[in-house]
Amino acid sequence: MRIIFMGTPDFAVASLEALIQSGEQVVAVVTVPDKPAGRGQKIQESAVKIYATQHHIPVLQPVKLRDEGFLTELKSYQADLQVVVAFRMLPEMVWDMPKYGTINVHASLLPQYRGAAPINHAIMNGEKESGVTTFLLQHEIDTGNILLAEKVAIRETDTAGDLHDKLMHAGARTLLQTIQALKAGTLQPKSQDNIVPTTALKHAPKIFKDDCKINWNQSTDVVYNFIRGLSPYPTAFTILKDKVLKIYQTEKEQTATAVAPGTIETDQKSYLKFATQDGYISVSELQLEGKKKMNVVDFLKGYRF
């Protein structure tokens, strides 16, 4: 089966690598154009492009997916199937091109957490379970017929980064199983309609910087889940003396407190904690604006409240 793979970040590389190592015929890769990044504005290639180049796979980097030149080149590869992992929304003229259509690997148990940030939102909502789903692309985002799914447990201490890595490998496994079943003719696509009542659907929209500010007036559990759900990226933050303080790792203390939410308590040596509605969030890893990320002990050595 001739496969075209579409993806961008490290999350997608695991699936591409699984396809290559299993002997599948990946005839081309589609990824984002190179772009300048960082202080030096050095040209940065996507993780998928780097992997594809190392394995001598042709790379297509269209600026616009409806561009006639791109569409002609894509069609020339005569793919039987396209696989999408962490890429962009595709126009119908692209996802409907191959004989077997286009399979997407999504980092949630659909129909729950449709959208751009399913990993973050699952942790932020305190879920005990997530997973990956392969489905066939259709017009509306993340709504196509389900092919296969794999559940993944979420520990109470897992961050978005931890869940990302679990789902990255689960996605690669599920993709291979999906393709094998597709070739064997044993797949029975299942509609997402009526799996979960519309009123019970949870969504996963893109997260912007303003969405990441911590509200200390909430419960300890809510704040704790919020912080780990945004760690390591895009990172929860609070304001400390007019500077942004990013918080990566914490522990929760649920105990009666008479101080106002947001109040800081520290011994200036070993602990730094913020009061919440019903306890404290004790910070263990953080980064003050203009400084590097560090543990709380090192931070307190150089900071005075």
N, C-alpha and C positions, 0 to 999 in steps of 0.2 A: 504494500500500500504506500503510495507516494504522499508524504505529509509535508505541509508547510506549517511552521511553528511561528507564533506571534507572541511576543512578550518583551518585558523590559528589565525588571529588577532581579535580585538574587533569588527571590521567591520563585520566579519563573525558570531560573537556570536548573534547579533541581529536577523539574519535569523534563526539560530539554535533555539533560544529561541521562535521565532514565530511558528516554526514547533511544538515544544513541547507543547506550550500553546494552540495551535489549535487542539491538540489531534492526530497529525500525529504520525505514528509509526517509530521513528528513532531507528534502531536496532544496529547501531554502528557509531562511529565517527573516521575519519582518520585525523591525524594532524602531524606536524613535531616532530621529536625527541626532548626531553629535551636537553638544552644546557647551559653551564656556561655563565654568562653575568655580566657586571658591574665590578667595582673595586675589589669586593670581590670574583668574579668568582663563585657566587652562582648559583646553578642549577635553571634554569628558565623554567617553563612550559608555553605552549601557552595558550592564553585566551580561545580558544575553548576547550582545554583539561580540564582546570579548571572548566568550565561550565559543560562539559559532566560528569566529575567525581562527581560533586555536585548532578547531577541528575541520577547517577548510570547507565550511558550509557557506554558500552564497548568502549575502546579507542585503536586504532591501530596507531603505530608510526613507520612506515617503514623508513629505511635509503634509500633504493632503491625501487622504485615502481615496478620494474621488478623482484624483488626477489620472488622465487618460494614459499617460506614459506608464504610471505605476500599475494600472489595471491590465494593460497589455503585457507588461513584464510578468505580473503575477499569474496571468492566464497561461503564459508560455511554459510554466513549470508543470502544467497538467496534473495538478494535485488531485488525489482521490479524497483527501480529508485535510481540514485545517484545524489546528489546535491553538487555543488562545489561553494564556495564563498571565494575568496582571498586565493587560495592555489597554488599548483605548476602545471606545465604542466603535463598532464597525458598521458601515452602511450595508444595506441588503445586497448590493451588487458585489460586495466582497464576501460576506458570510454565506451567501447562497451559491457561490461559484463552484465548489467541489461537488462531486457526485454524492458523497456521504455527508455533505454539509460541514458545519463548523462546531467543534466541541469546545466548551469553556470549562475551565477548572475554577470553581469559586470557593473561597475560604469561609464557608458557613454551611449549615445544614438547611438548604433552601426548602421552603420559601422564606425562612427567617433570615434576617440580616442581608437583604438585598442592598446593594450600594457599594460605595468606594472604600469604606473602612469597616468591614465586618469584624476583623480581629479586635480592633480597638473597642468597638461598641459592645462586643460580647463580654469582654473583661470589665468594662465600665458599668455594665448592667449586673455584674456579679454572677454571671452564668457559671454553672458547674460542668457544662458540656458544650462542645462546639463540633466542628468537623469540616469535611470538604465534600463538594458535590460536583459531579460532571453533568453537564446538560447541553442540549442543542440550542444554539443561538436562534433567536427570533427577534421581532421588532422591538418589543419593550425590554428594557435592561433587566437581566437576571430572572426572566420569567419563562424561559424555554422549558421543554419537557426534560425531566430528570432522567439520567441514565443510571448512574451509580452514586453511592455516598458512603463515607466512612466516618464514624463517630470518634471524637477525641476528648478525653477527660481534661478538665481545667482544674488545677490545684488552687487553693486559696491564695497561695503566694505567687502564682504565675503572673508575669507581666505580659504586655502585648508582645514583647520580644520573644519570650518563652513560647507563647502560643504560636507566633509566626513560624518558629523553627519546627514545631510539632506538625503544623498544618502543611508546611512546605514539603516535608517528607511524605506525609499522608496523601497529599495531592499528587505527587509523583507516582505513588503506588496505585492510587485509584485510577489515574489516567491510563496506566499500562493495562490494568484490568478491563477498563472500558474499551480500549482498542482491541484487545484480544477477544472480548465478547462481541464486539462489532464485526470482526472478521469471521467469527464463528456463527454469526447470525442468531445469537441467543439473547440479544438486548431487547427489552420491552420498555420503550420510553414511557414515562409516567407524567401526566399533567400535574402542574403545581396547584391547580384550582382545587379548592375544598380540602387540602391537606390540613390547613390551619384556617380558622375563621378570620376574615379580613380584620376584624376588631382586635385580634390577638397578634397580628403581624408586628414584628419589631424591625425597624429600618436601620441602615448603616450609612448615612450620608457622609460626604467628605467633611473632614474636620479642619477648621481654620484656626489661626493663632488665637483669635479672641475667644474661641470655644474652650481654650485650655487653661483659663484662669480659675484657680481654686476658690470655691465658696466655702469658707470655714464655718458658715452658719448651718451647714448640713450635718447629718449624723456622721459618726466616725466611720461606719461601714461604707457609706456613700463616698466620702472623701478618699478613703483608702482605695476603693475600687477605681475611682476616677484617676488617681495618680498612677496606679499600676497599669491601667488601661491605656495610658498615654506614654508609658515608658518602654523603650528609650526614645520613641519618636511618636508624635511631635513634641511631647513633654509638657507635663502640667507645671504651672508656675504660680508664684505669688509675688507681691511687691515688698521689697525690703529696703527702706530708706531710699525710695524713688528708683531703685534698681530691680531688674527682673531676677528673681531667684528661681531657677529651674529645680524641680525635685524629682529624683529618679527612683529611689528606694526608701521605703518607710516600714514602720511597724505600727500597729494600732494599739491604743490603750483605752479600753472602755471603762471609765470610772467617773464617779460623780465629781464635778468641778464647779467652782463658784465664779470662775473668771469668764470674761466675755470671749466668744468665739473669735479666733484669730490672734489671741494673746500668745506671746512667745515666752517660753520658759526654758532656761538653760543654766548650767553650772559653769559655762565658759570653758569647759574642759572636755567633757565626754558626751553630753547629750544636748539636743536642740529639739524642742517639740512645740507644736502649735495646738491650741485649744480648739475643739470642735463643739458641736451642739451637746454632745454627751460623752466627751472624753478628750483624748489627745492623739495626734499623729506625731510619732517620733521619727525624725528624719535621719537616715544613715548615709545617703549619697545625694549630692546636690551640686549645683553650679551657679555661682553668682555672675551676673552680667560682666563681661570683660575678663573673667577668670576661667581656669580650666575646671573640668569636673573633678571632684574629690570626695573623700569620705568625711563624715562630720567632724571627726577628731582633728584632722588636718585643717579643715575649714575654721574651726574655733581657735586654732593656734594663731591665726592671722587676722581674726575679725573680732571687733569689740562692739557690743551692743550699747 
